[in-house]
């Protein structure tokens, strides 16, 4: 069955690219592996720090980002218990394999002068909590007990969010699908579905262009530094 198996990268906006790179490289020990002009975005800069072989922490800086206000409770949560607008990132949790590594990460972060809370035991994981630049709410977590639907899907909470028992069973057992070899065509535009916030005329034009043609128009396969 085809399905996502992990995170390739998560991209965070920054108004100070150097400050963020310095924090994640120095405080968390993540190597910078790429920084280049953002593809197809005039004035944009894109950076990647490596987490593992196929997973990256990414930063994006646009010309207007530094002047965009941070509003706690709206754009940023500020803590793992804080509110932010729907669709925004409430907090970001990084992975380590066990509690020994979790405590070692706490030690590392504290040696850089950054305050850390935890570990706290959540059953499914143990976590430490701290802040990054520009009001990032960050966590490092290691696995705890196995996460199984019979123990971790709470019927009372399903009721709070309007999910029936039948729906929960379906959500826990998604339909299997192995693809159709790329033969599925772009659906007609349906305003009831989620859509990216491009200008409407440009977006509908992109949807109307054959996949192969759009790919050839946006090909940035070559690294920025010649071999």
Phi and psi in degrees as a GROMACS rama.xvg file:
@    title "Ramachandran Plot"
@    xaxis  label "Phi"
@    yaxis  label "Psi"
@TYPE xy
-87.0854  131.95  UNK-2
-166.343  157.643  UNK-3
-61.7761  142.993  UNK-4
-118.007  2.98499  UNK-5
173.7  -174.198  UNK-6
-100.848  123.153  UNK-7
-73.8308  -51.9487  UNK-8
-158.615  154.355  UNK-9
-117.581  132.517  UNK-10
-107.213  128.255  UNK-11
-114.347  134.053  UNK-12
-71.8609  146.721  UNK-13
-143.784  145.251  UNK-14
-97.9768  -2.2468  UNK-15
-144.333  82.8963  UNK-16
-56.0734  -45.0791  UNK-17
-61.652  -42.337  UNK-18
-63.0281  -41.7963  UNK-19
-68.6624  -44.5655  UNK-20
-60.2152  -43.2814  UNK-21
-59.6863  -42.9234  UNK-22
-63.886  -50.9101  UNK-23
-73.214  -27.8139  UNK-24
-77.6733  -49.6869  UNK-25
-77.4877  -49.8029  UNK-26
-76.1685  -43.5866  UNK-27
-100.52  -8.55405  UNK-28
76.9178  25.3242  UNK-29
-96.241  128.029  UNK-30
-77.1378  135.592  UNK-31
-71.7749  123.946  UNK-32
-118.098  -12.905  UNK-33
-158.87  139.763  UNK-34
-152.835  128.058  UNK-35
-160.426  165.625  UNK-36
-61.841  129.556  UNK-37
-65.4663  130.506  UNK-38
-63.1963  122.326  UNK-39
74.5822  9.55351  UNK-40
-126.059  95.7481  UNK-41
-55.5551  129.478  UNK-42
82.0956  -6.13759  UNK-43
-83.8218  147.961  UNK-44
-124.868  136.554  UNK-45
-125.497  131.228  UNK-46
-129.907  151.329  UNK-47
-133.535  130.467  UNK-48
-112.921  136.237  UNK-49
-82.6686  130.69  UNK-50
-97.46  -51.0621  UNK-51
-149.799  -165.901  UNK-52
-56.0146  -31.9361  UNK-53
-129.106  17.4445  UNK-54
-134.797  133.413  UNK-55
-133.91  153.278  UNK-56
-101.771  125.897  UNK-57
-119.297  147.844  UNK-58
-125.767  141.434  UNK-59
-127.27  130.852  UNK-60
-126.05  126.917  UNK-61
-114.462  161.327  UNK-62
-57.184  -31.7507  UNK-63
-92.7306  -2.46393  UNK-64
-63.4368  -45.442  UNK-65
-60.5486  -28.0921  UNK-66
-89.617  -1.43455  UNK-67
-83.8758  123.282  UNK-68
-71.5022  143.793  UNK-69
-90.9854  126.802  UNK-70
-125.572  108.538  UNK-71
-62.6934  136.841  UNK-72
88.3018  -6.51208  UNK-73
-129.632  -67.7128  UNK-74
-84.1988  -31.0395  UNK-75
-133.962  145.668  UNK-76
-80.3977  -37.7526  UNK-77
86.1756  -32.2286  UNK-78
-145.366  168.227  UNK-79
-67.1943  -10.1802  UNK-80
-106.942  4.0785  UNK-81
-90.0811  160.917  UNK-82
-92.1021  151.398  UNK-83
-152.33  169.399  UNK-84
-63.2808  150.855  UNK-85
-54.5895  138.417  UNK-86
88.3791  -8.13136  UNK-87
-90.7625  162.765  UNK-88
-80.9956  120.495  UNK-89
-77.518  -46.4555  UNK-90
-157.33  165.161  UNK-91
-123.89  125.798  UNK-92
-112.41  124.627  UNK-93
-91.3515  159.333  UNK-94
-108.936  136.701  UNK-95
-130.152  161.755  UNK-96
-81.1771  -24.0104  UNK-97
-156.869  175.876  UNK-98
-67.7517  -31.3048  UNK-99
-61.9158  -43.1161  UNK-100
-68.2503  -34.6378  UNK-101
-61.7296  -46.5173  UNK-102
-66.8461  -36.655  UNK-103
-63.3314  -38.2798  UNK-104
-65.7663  -38.13  UNK-105
-60.8437  -43.6848  UNK-106
-59.7981  -46.7328  UNK-107
-59.2707  -48.2068  UNK-108
-62.2477  -40.9219  UNK-109
-68.0855  -31.636  UNK-110
-65.0293  -19.5127  UNK-111
-91.0695  5.75503  UNK-112
82.9817  13.6339  UNK-113
-100.921  131.816  UNK-114
-74.2751  141.076  UNK-115
-135.25  138.266  UNK-116
-109.619  136.857  UNK-117
116.024  -175.844  UNK-118
-72.8499  144.415  UNK-119
-111.29  139.556  UNK-120
-95.2475  115.337  UNK-121
-104.431  11.7729  UNK-122
80.8539  -68.4013  UNK-123
-72.4244  -19.4961  UNK-124
-160.129  164.092  UNK-125
-116.649  141.419  UNK-126
-138.754  149.047  UNK-127
-116.982  151.129  UNK-128
-130.006  141.425  UNK-129
-162.335  176.253  UNK-130
-112.552  149.571  UNK-131
-111.602  176.018  UNK-132
-57.56  154.682  UNK-133
59.7014  37.5796  UNK-134
65.2224  27.4189  UNK-135
-67.2484  136.332  UNK-136
-103.438  115.018  UNK-137
-121.354  155.267  UNK-138
-145.407  149.138  UNK-139
-122.195  133.756  UNK-140
-133.901  148.924  UNK-141
-122.066  156.521  UNK-142
-63.9974  149.449  UNK-143
-114.656  -128.242  UNK-144
-71.2539  158.56  UNK-145
-58.1627  140.822  UNK-146
-96.2749  106.641  UNK-147
-122.134  145.249  UNK-148
-60.3278  -34.3539  UNK-149
-66.9078  -25.5289  UNK-150
-103.418  -21.7916  UNK-151
-115.934  -5.52755  UNK-152
-96.5757  107.851  UNK-153
-88.674  115.211  UNK-154
-56.3329  -34.965  UNK-155
-67.834  -32.3471  UNK-156
-78.4357  -34.758  UNK-157
-54.8319  -43.6393  UNK-158
-63.487  -37.7004  UNK-159
-60.2614  -36.1715  UNK-160
-100.668  6.51754  UNK-161
79.1625  27.2639  UNK-162
-102.465  123.943  UNK-163
-78.6086  166.438  UNK-164
-61.7069  -37.9224  UNK-165
-66.6508  -41.6783  UNK-166
-65.1729  -41.2936  UNK-167
-60.8254  -40.3333  UNK-168
-62.2392  -41.6696  UNK-169
-65.9404  -40.8728  UNK-170
-65.5076  -31.7966  UNK-171
-79.9722  -11.5988  UNK-172
-135.58  70.7961  UNK-173
-59.31  152.584  UNK-174
-63.9789  143.095  UNK-175
-78.223  143.599  UNK-176
-156.338  133.05  UNK-177
-115.321  11.5895  UNK-178
87.088  166.64  UNK-179
-126.827  33.1758  UNK-180
65.2689  24.1573  UNK-181
81.9956  11.2535  UNK-182
-84.7236  -10.153  UNK-183
-75.3254  124.041  UNK-184
-83.2529  160.879  UNK-185
-58.8778  128.181  UNK-186
-66.2846  158.498  UNK-187
-62.9833  148.945  UNK-188
-61.3395  125.735  UNK-189
-125.623  110.849  UNK-190
-61.8676  -16.3217  UNK-191
-78.0223  -14.2831  UNK-192
-90.0996  161.095  UNK-193
-66.0471  144.11  UNK-194
-141.849  149.166  UNK-195
-70.9488  152.847  UNK-196
-92.5602  43.1011  UNK-197
-71.6505  160.405  UNK-198
-53.3772  136.662  UNK-199
-56.8432  -41.9529  UNK-200
-66.1857  -40.5099  UNK-201
-66.6534  -41.6786  UNK-202
-62.7502  -46.946  UNK-203
-65.2912  -33.2178  UNK-204
-63.1644  -44.3002  UNK-205
-61.4274  -38.0852  UNK-206
-69.3503  -26.9888  UNK-207
-83.8803  -17.6892  UNK-208
-79.8482  135.132  UNK-209
-55.1881  145.857  UNK-210
-52.1416  -45.3742  UNK-211
-64.2463  -39.2505  UNK-212
-68.1542  -43.0747  UNK-213
-64.2335  -39.052  UNK-214
-62.8417  -41.4827  UNK-215
-69.126  -30.4013  UNK-216
-72.061  -21.9413  UNK-217
-122.035  34.5329  UNK-218
-84.7047  115.083  UNK-219
-127.876  45.2759  UNK-220
-69.9807  -25.9574  UNK-221
-81.6738  133.762  UNK-222
-60.5828  157.313  UNK-223
-71.6501  -22.5047  UNK-224
-103.845  120.528  UNK-225
-60.0356  147.806  UNK-226
